[in-house]
Amino acid sequence: MSVRGAHGSEFRRRRKLGDIQKALSKEPPDVAALRRMAISEGGLLTDQIRCQVWPRLLNVSVEELPPAAGPDLRLGNKDYQQVLLDVRRSLRRFPPGMPLSEREDLQEQLIDIILQVLAQNPQLHYYQGYHDIVVTFLLVVGSRLATALVDKLSTHHLRDFMDPTMDNTKHILNYLMPIIELVNPSLHDFMQRAEVGTIFALSWLITWFGHVLSDFRHVVRLYDFFLACHPLMPIYFAAVIVLHREEEVLECECDMASVHHLLSKIPQDLPYEILISRAGDLFVQFPPSELSREAALQHQAQRTAASTFKDFELASTQQHPDTVLRRRLRDSAHRDPGTKGVLTKPRTNRLMKLAVMGLTVALGAAALAVVKSALDWAPKFELQIFP
């Protein structure tokens, strides 16, 4: 990076830090602005800031944190043995070089957080991979705040994963292929012929990518994004990873084993900021309401957390950034007759160029639209979740 580029980057970072502190200092805090900061390039920048902003994104009071776990929490707990096994296998989720005694102490705290949340919410069921999410919060904000944040997250964003069966989780996975089909029909058709399904993305979804990414910086950057967005955003991000790897997929043997093996291993050098921007764009262009019919054809869904939220389409009539985006799509179609009907006839390579390559919003408009969606769907589920 040139000296001028480094100075420009540092200037943007300082300006963003100032904007975050300004939003936090308002009374009440400007949650919409904090969401934009969490979504936009670089996310929330530091763990110190995350300690202040993540509670605001989940409407958790830092003044009313739950007490520390009591000594009887583990006695007779039906989930204790499974949680213990999973936590013992979580060595790679802790910073390399961490002293053994410190890691063991954190693992004990991790067990207590999980059991405490489950004890407070008997309707929730533990699943393998849940600990990958909880450990992220533990490492960033500490045990007591992590317990409060994970409690709120588990009854909202993660609710569908914590049912007695995987039916709702499978339903959410069924949004993946319709997104890919809308953007890149040839890639979708190849994957259909290979009969690869969507199981390769299961661990991505239920751990918010915490289990599959080795660099903790990338994990927390994605958590910034997901906490600020609609609960289906992780499936949009999964879709853009697959779309980004189009060439690799199409070079595979067209069979389930080959394609599954390729996709189940995520490259660690992905262009995360670009993919986050594209996921936001695709959410704006193809909101869940437009995908739900196709997903339901693949799986007859019961009432899911995602379906209880008012998505972007229901709240965007007054949203100027969405109007701008749709106008750009319409104007582009008018300039090139070949793109006429691009949103109603998506099975064209032109759509791929518009949606993923040629029309990536610099996350300004898309971020505002996604934030508007996040602020609008939540109150329908629980009136008090956001201020």
C-alpha positions as CSV (number, residue, x, y, z in Angstrom):
1,M,0.0,0.0,0.0
2,S,1.3,3.4,-0.9
3,V,2.0,6.1,1.8
4,R,-1.0,8.1,0.4
5,G,-3.2,5.0,0.6
6,A,-2.1,4.2,4.1
7,H,-2.9,7.8,5.2
8,G,-6.3,7.5,3.5
9,S,-7.1,4.2,5.2
10,E,-6.1,5.6,8.6
11,F,-8.2,8.7,8.0
12,R,-11.2,6.5,7.2
13,R,-10.6,4.4,10.3
14,R,-10.4,7.4,12.6
15,R,-13.5,9.0,11.0
16,K,-15.4,5.7,11.5
17,L,-14.3,5.5,15.2
18,G,-15.6,9.0,15.7
19,D,-18.9,8.1,14.0
20,I,-19.3,5.1,16.2
21,Q,-18.6,7.0,19.4
22,K,-21.0,9.8,18.3
23,A,-23.8,7.2,17.7
24,L,-23.1,5.6,21.1
25,S,-23.1,8.9,22.9
26,K,-26.6,9.9,21.7
27,E,-29.5,9.5,24.1
28,P,-30.8,7.0,23.2
29,P,-27.9,5.6,21.1
30,D,-28.4,5.8,17.4
31,V,-28.9,2.0,16.7
32,A,-29.5,2.5,13.0
33,A,-26.1,4.3,12.6
34,L,-24.4,1.5,14.7
35,R,-25.9,-1.0,12.3
36,R,-24.5,0.8,9.3
37,M,-21.1,0.9,11.0
38,A,-21.3,-2.8,11.7
39,I,-22.2,-3.6,8.1
40,S,-19.9,-1.2,6.3
41,E,-16.3,-1.9,5.4
42,G,-14.1,-3.0,8.3
43,G,-17.1,-3.6,10.6
44,L,-16.7,-2.4,14.2
45,L,-12.9,-2.4,14.0
46,T,-11.9,-3.5,17.5
47,D,-13.2,-5.8,20.2
48,Q,-13.3,-2.9,22.6
49,I,-15.9,-1.3,20.4
50,R,-17.7,-4.6,20.0
51,C,-18.2,-4.8,23.7
52,Q,-20.1,-1.5,23.5
53,V,-22.0,-2.0,20.2
54,W,-23.0,-5.7,20.2
55,P,-25.2,-5.2,23.3
56,R,-26.9,-2.3,21.5
57,L,-27.5,-4.3,18.4
58,L,-29.3,-7.0,20.5
59,N,-30.8,-4.5,23.0
60,V,-29.1,-6.1,26.0
61,S,-28.6,-3.9,29.0
62,V,-25.0,-4.0,30.3
63,E,-26.3,-2.7,33.6
64,E,-28.5,-5.9,34.2
65,L,-26.2,-8.8,33.5
66,P,-27.0,-12.3,34.8
67,P,-25.2,-13.5,37.9
68,A,-22.3,-15.9,37.5
69,A,-23.3,-19.6,37.2
70,G,-23.9,-21.4,40.5
71,P,-22.1,-24.5,41.6
72,D,-25.2,-26.7,41.0
73,L,-25.6,-25.8,37.3
74,R,-23.9,-29.0,36.0
75,L,-25.5,-31.4,38.4
76,G,-27.9,-33.7,36.6
77,N,-27.9,-31.5,33.5
78,K,-28.9,-33.6,30.5
79,D,-26.7,-31.6,28.1
80,Y,-23.6,-31.4,30.3
81,Q,-21.7,-34.5,28.9
82,Q,-22.3,-33.5,25.2
83,V,-21.3,-29.8,25.9
84,L,-18.2,-31.0,27.8
85,L,-17.1,-33.2,24.8
86,D,-17.7,-30.4,22.3
87,V,-15.8,-27.8,24.4
88,R,-12.9,-30.2,24.9
89,R,-12.6,-30.4,21.1
90,S,-12.6,-26.7,20.7
91,L,-8.9,-26.1,21.1
92,R,-8.5,-24.5,17.7
93,R,-11.1,-21.8,18.6
94,F,-8.7,-20.3,21.1
95,P,-5.8,-18.0,20.2
96,P,-2.7,-19.9,19.3
97,G,-0.1,-19.7,22.1
98,M,-2.6,-19.0,24.8
99,P,-1.3,-20.5,28.1
100,L,-2.9,-23.8,29.0
101,S,-4.3,-22.6,32.3
102,E,-6.0,-19.6,30.7
103,R,-7.5,-21.8,28.0
104,E,-8.8,-24.3,30.5
105,D,-10.4,-21.6,32.5
106,L,-12.1,-20.2,29.4
107,Q,-13.3,-23.6,28.5
108,E,-14.9,-23.9,31.9
109,Q,-16.6,-20.5,31.5
110,L,-17.8,-21.7,28.0
111,I,-19.5,-24.7,29.5
112,D,-21.2,-22.6,32.1
113,I,-22.4,-20.0,29.6
114,I,-24.0,-22.7,27.5
115,L,-25.6,-24.5,30.4
116,Q,-26.9,-21.3,31.9
117,V,-28.6,-20.2,28.7
118,L,-30.2,-23.6,28.3
119,A,-31.4,-23.6,31.9
120,Q,-33.0,-20.2,31.4
121,N,-34.7,-21.3,28.2
122,P,-35.9,-24.9,28.6
123,Q,-37.6,-24.6,25.2
124,L,-34.2,-24.5,23.5
125,H,-32.2,-27.6,22.5
126,Y,-28.5,-27.7,22.4
127,Y,-26.9,-28.6,19.0
128,Q,-23.3,-29.5,18.1
129,G,-21.8,-26.3,16.7
130,Y,-23.6,-24.0,19.2
131,H,-20.4,-23.8,21.2
132,D,-18.6,-22.3,18.2
133,I,-20.9,-19.3,18.4
134,V,-20.7,-19.0,22.1
135,V,-16.9,-19.1,22.3
136,T,-16.7,-16.1,19.9
137,F,-18.8,-14.0,22.3
138,L,-16.8,-15.2,25.3
139,L,-13.5,-14.3,23.7
140,V,-14.7,-10.8,22.6
141,V,-16.9,-9.6,25.5
142,G,-16.1,-11.9,28.5
143,S,-18.3,-14.4,30.4
144,R,-21.1,-12.3,31.9
145,L,-21.9,-10.1,29.0
146,A,-21.5,-13.1,26.6
147,T,-24.2,-15.0,28.7
148,A,-26.6,-12.1,28.2
149,L,-25.9,-11.7,24.5
150,V,-26.0,-15.4,23.7
151,D,-29.3,-15.7,25.6
152,K,-30.9,-13.0,23.4
153,L,-29.3,-14.4,20.3
154,S,-30.5,-17.9,21.0
155,T,-34.1,-16.8,21.3
156,H,-34.0,-14.8,18.1
157,H,-31.4,-15.3,15.3
158,L,-30.5,-18.8,16.3
159,R,-33.9,-19.9,17.4
160,D,-34.6,-22.2,14.4
161,F,-31.4,-24.2,15.0
162,M,-32.4,-24.9,18.6
163,D,-35.6,-26.8,17.9
164,P,-36.0,-30.5,18.8
165,T,-35.6,-31.5,15.1
166,M,-33.6,-30.0,12.2
167,D,-36.7,-29.3,10.1
168,N,-36.4,-25.5,10.4
169,T,-32.7,-25.6,9.8
170,K,-33.2,-27.6,6.7
171,H,-35.8,-25.1,5.5
172,I,-33.3,-22.3,5.9
173,L,-30.7,-24.2,3.9
174,N,-33.3,-24.5,1.2
175,Y,-32.9,-20.8,0.5
176,L,-29.4,-21.4,-0.8
177,M,-30.1,-22.9,-4.2
178,P,-32.8,-20.4,-5.2
179,I,-30.3,-17.5,-4.6
180,I,-27.7,-19.3,-6.7
181,E,-30.2,-20.0,-9.4
182,L,-31.3,-16.3,-9.6
183,V,-27.7,-15.1,-10.0
184,N,-26.0,-17.9,-11.9
185,P,-28.3,-20.4,-13.6
186,S,-25.5,-22.4,-15.2
187,L,-23.8,-22.9,-11.8
188,H,-27.1,-23.9,-10.2
189,D,-27.8,-26.4,-13.0
190,F,-24.3,-27.9,-12.6
191,M,-24.8,-28.3,-8.9
192,Q,-28.3,-29.9,-9.5
193,R,-26.8,-32.4,-11.9
194,A,-24.1,-33.2,-9.3
195,E,-26.9,-33.8,-6.7
196,V,-24.6,-32.1,-4.2
197,G,-27.5,-30.7,-2.1
198,T,-26.9,-28.1,0.6
199,I,-25.5,-30.1,3.5
200,F,-22.0,-28.8,2.8
201,A,-23.2,-25.4,4.1
202,L,-24.8,-26.7,7.3
203,S,-21.7,-26.1,9.5
204,W,-21.4,-22.6,8.0
205,L,-24.9,-21.7,8.9
206,I,-25.3,-23.1,12.4
207,T,-21.9,-21.7,13.6
208,W,-22.1,-18.5,11.7
209,F,-18.9,-19.7,10.0
210,G,-17.0,-19.8,13.3
211,H,-16.2,-23.5,12.9
212,V,-14.8,-23.2,9.4
213,L,-12.7,-20.0,9.5
214,S,-9.3,-20.2,11.1
215,D,-8.7,-16.4,11.4
216,F,-10.6,-15.0,14.3
217,R,-10.5,-11.5,12.7
218,H,-12.7,-12.8,9.9
219,V,-15.1,-14.5,12.3
220,V,-15.8,-11.4,14.3
221,R,-16.1,-9.3,11.1
222,L,-18.9,-11.6,10.0
223,Y,-20.5,-11.5,13.4
224,D,-20.6,-7.7,13.1
225,F,-22.4,-8.1,9.8
226,F,-24.9,-10.8,10.9
227,L,-25.8,-9.1,14.2
228,A,-26.8,-6.0,12.3
229,C,-28.9,-7.8,9.7
230,H,-31.9,-10.0,9.1
231,P,-31.5,-13.6,10.5
232,L,-31.3,-15.0,7.0
233,M,-28.3,-13.0,6.1
234,P,-25.9,-16.0,6.8
235,I,-27.5,-18.0,4.0
236,Y,-27.0,-15.1,1.6
237,F,-23.4,-15.0,2.6
238,A,-23.1,-18.8,2.0
239,A,-24.6,-18.2,-1.4
240,V,-22.0,-15.6,-2.4
241,I,-19.2,-17.9,-1.3
242,V,-20.4,-20.5,-3.7
243,L,-20.9,-18.0,-6.4
244,H,-17.4,-16.6,-5.9
245,R,-16.0,-20.1,-6.4
246,E,-17.9,-20.7,-9.7
247,E,-14.8,-21.5,-11.7
248,E,-13.5,-24.1,-9.2
249,V,-16.9,-25.7,-9.0
250,L,-17.4,-26.0,-12.7
251,E,-13.9,-27.5,-13.1
252,C,-15.0,-30.3,-10.7
253,E,-16.2,-33.7,-11.8
254,C,-20.0,-33.4,-11.9
255,D,-20.7,-35.7,-9.1
256,M,-21.8,-35.3,-5.5
257,A,-18.6,-36.4,-3.8
258,S,-16.3,-34.1,-5.8
259,V,-18.4,-31.0,-5.5
260,H,-19.2,-31.6,-1.8
261,H,-15.6,-32.1,-1.0
262,L,-14.6,-28.8,-2.8
263,L,-17.4,-26.7,-1.3
264,S,-17.2,-28.0,2.3
265,K,-13.6,-26.6,2.6
266,I,-13.7,-22.8,2.6
267,P,-10.6,-21.0,1.4
268,Q,-9.1,-18.9,4.1
269,D,-8.2,-16.0,1.8
270,L,-11.7,-15.0,0.6
271,P,-12.3,-11.3,-0.2
272,Y,-14.6,-10.9,2.8
273,E,-15.4,-7.2,2.4
274,I,-16.4,-7.8,-1.3
275,L,-18.5,-10.8,-0.3
276,I,-20.2,-9.0,2.5
277,S,-21.1,-6.2,0.1
278,R,-22.5,-8.7,-2.5
279,A,-24.5,-10.5,0.2
280,G,-26.1,-7.2,1.1
281,D,-26.8,-6.4,-2.5
282,L,-28.5,-9.8,-3.1
283,F,-30.6,-9.4,0.0
284,V,-31.9,-6.1,-1.4
285,Q,-32.5,-7.6,-4.9
286,F,-34.0,-10.9,-3.8
287,P,-35.5,-10.5,-0.3
288,P,-36.7,-13.6,1.6
289,S,-40.3,-13.0,0.5
290,E,-39.3,-13.5,-3.1
291,L,-37.5,-16.8,-2.3
292,S,-39.8,-18.3,0.3
293,R,-42.0,-20.0,-2.3
294,E,-39.2,-21.8,-3.9
295,A,-37.7,-22.8,-0.5
296,A,-41.1,-24.0,0.6
297,L,-41.3,-26.2,-2.5
298,Q,-38.2,-28.0,-1.3
299,H,-39.4,-28.3,2.3
300,Q,-42.7,-27.6,3.9
301,A,-41.7,-25.3,6.6
302,Q,-43.3,-24.9,10.0
303,R,-43.3,-21.4,11.6
304,T,-39.6,-20.3,11.7
305,A,-38.0,-17.4,13.3
306,A,-37.1,-16.0,9.9
307,S,-40.7,-16.1,8.8
308,T,-41.8,-14.1,11.8
309,F,-39.7,-11.1,10.8
310,K,-41.0,-8.4,8.5
311,D,-38.5,-8.5,5.7
312,F,-37.1,-5.8,3.5
313,E,-39.9,-6.0,0.9
314,L,-42.6,-5.1,3.3
315,A,-40.8,-2.1,4.7
316,S,-39.0,-0.5,1.7
317,T,-41.6,1.6,0.1
318,Q,-40.2,4.7,1.7
319,Q,-36.6,3.5,1.5
320,H,-34.6,5.7,-0.8
321,P,-31.5,3.5,-1.2
322,D,-33.7,0.7,-2.4
323,T,-35.4,3.0,-4.8
324,V,-31.9,4.0,-6.1
325,L,-30.9,0.4,-6.5
326,R,-34.0,-0.6,-8.3
327,R,-33.8,2.5,-10.6
328,R,-30.2,1.5,-11.5
329,L,-31.4,-1.9,-12.4
330,R,-34.2,-0.5,-14.5
331,D,-32.0,2.1,-16.2
332,S,-29.5,-0.5,-17.0
333,A,-32.2,-2.6,-18.6
334,H,-33.4,0.3,-20.6
335,R,-29.9,1.0,-21.9
336,D,-29.5,-2.6,-23.0
337,P,-32.7,-4.3,-24.5
338,G,-31.1,-7.6,-23.7
339,T,-31.7,-7.1,-20.0
340,K,-35.4,-6.4,-20.3
341,G,-37.3,-8.3,-17.6
342,V,-34.1,-9.1,-15.7
343,L,-35.9,-9.4,-12.4
344,T,-38.8,-11.4,-13.8
345,K,-36.8,-13.7,-16.1
346,P,-33.7,-14.3,-14.0
347,R,-32.2,-17.3,-15.9
348,T,-29.8,-15.2,-17.9
349,N,-26.0,-14.5,-17.6
350,R,-26.9,-10.8,-17.7
351,L,-28.4,-11.2,-14.2
352,M,-25.2,-12.6,-12.9
353,K,-23.3,-9.5,-14.3
354,L,-25.8,-7.1,-12.8
355,A,-26.2,-8.8,-9.4
356,V,-22.7,-9.9,-8.7
357,M,-20.2,-8.3,-11.0
358,G,-21.4,-5.1,-12.5
359,L,-23.8,-3.7,-10.0
360,T,-22.2,-4.1,-6.6
361,V,-23.3,-1.1,-4.5
362,A,-20.4,0.2,-2.5
363,L,-22.5,-0.9,0.5
364,G,-23.8,2.6,0.9
365,A,-27.3,2.1,-0.5
366,A,-27.3,-1.6,0.2
367,A,-26.2,-1.1,3.8
368,L,-28.9,1.4,4.5
369,A,-31.5,-0.9,3.0
370,V,-30.4,-3.9,5.0
371,V,-30.3,-1.8,8.1
372,K,-33.9,-0.6,7.4
373,S,-34.9,-4.2,7.1
374,A,-33.2,-5.2,10.3
375,L,-34.9,-2.4,12.3
376,D,-38.3,-3.2,10.8
377,W,-38.4,-7.0,11.1
378,A,-37.4,-7.2,14.7
379,P,-40.3,-5.4,16.4
380,K,-42.8,-7.8,14.8
381,F,-41.1,-10.6,16.7
382,E,-40.6,-8.9,20.0
383,L,-41.6,-5.3,20.4
384,Q,-38.8,-4.5,22.8
385,I,-35.8,-6.1,21.0
386,F,-34.7,-2.8,19.5
387,P,-35.2,0.8,20.6
